[in-house]
Amino acid sequence: MAEIVNLRQRRKALEREARERQAAENRRLFGRPKAERRVEEARRTTEAERHEGHRLGSGPDNEMPDEKPPER
C-alpha cells in the first residue's frame, strides 16, 4: 500500500527547507568580515586585469571601454 502523506505538512516542510537553503546562501555571501570581502574583491580585480592583459592583437575590438583613442 502507498504511504499516506499530509500535503499541508509536506508543503510546509519544503518551504522550511527552501528558507534554510536561502539563509545558508545569505550567510555565505554576507556573513563575512569586511577585511575578507576586501581581499576577495582585490583578488577578483587582479584576476580580471590579468585576464585582460592576455588579449591578443591591437585594434578597435580589443580596446578597453575607458581608453581614449590616440589623438592625431
ZITAPE-V701092 format. One record per residue. PHI is phi in whole degrees, 0 to 359 (none if undefined). PSI is psi in radians with two decimals (* if undefined). OMEGA is omega in whole degrees, -180 to 180 (none if undefined). Layout:
PHI&PSI&OMEGA ; PHI&PSI&OMEGA
This chain:
none&2.72&-180 ; 281&2.66&178 ; 280&2.36&180 ; 279&2.27&-177 ; 238&2.27&175 ; 277&1.96&-174 ; 295&-0.62&179 ; 296&-0.80&179 ; 295&-0.69&179 ; 295&-0.76&178 ; 299&-0.79&-180 ; 294&-0.65&178 ; 295&-0.73&178 ; 295&-0.68&178 ; 295&-0.70&178 ; 298&-0.76&180 ; 296&-0.71&179 ; 295&-0.74&178 ; 297&-0.70&180 ; 294&-0.71&177 ; 297&-0.74&179 ; 295&-0.71&179 ; 296&-0.70&179 ; 296&-0.72&178 ; 296&-0.74&178 ; 296&-0.69&177 ; 297&-0.67&-180 ; 292&-0.72&-176 ; 280&-0.77&-170 ; 251&-0.13&-175 ; 266&0.54&-179 ; 250&2.62&177 ; 295&2.73&-178 ; 300&-0.69&-180 ; 298&-0.71&179 ; 293&-0.69&177 ; 295&-0.69&179 ; 295&-0.71&178 ; 298&-0.76&179 ; 296&-0.74&179 ; 295&-0.72&178 ; 296&-0.69&178 ; 296&-0.75&179 ; 297&-0.74&179 ; 297&-0.79&179 ; 299&-0.77&179 ; 297&-0.70&179 ; 295&-0.75&179 ; 296&-0.72&179 ; 296&-0.72&179 ; 297&-0.80&180 ; 294&-0.53&-180 ; 290&-0.26&-179 ; 267&0.16&179 ; 295&2.51&178 ; 260&2.61&174 ; 77&3.03&175 ; 221&2.64&-178 ; 152&-3.12&-176 ; 294&-0.45&-179 ; 286&-0.39&-174 ; 255&0.06&180 ; 284&2.56&176 ; 284&2.58&-177 ; 299&-0.50&-177 ; 269&-0.02&178 ; 281&2.52&177 ; 265&2.50&177 ; 292&2.64&-179 ; 296&2.48&179 ; 278&2.56&-178 ; 252&*&none
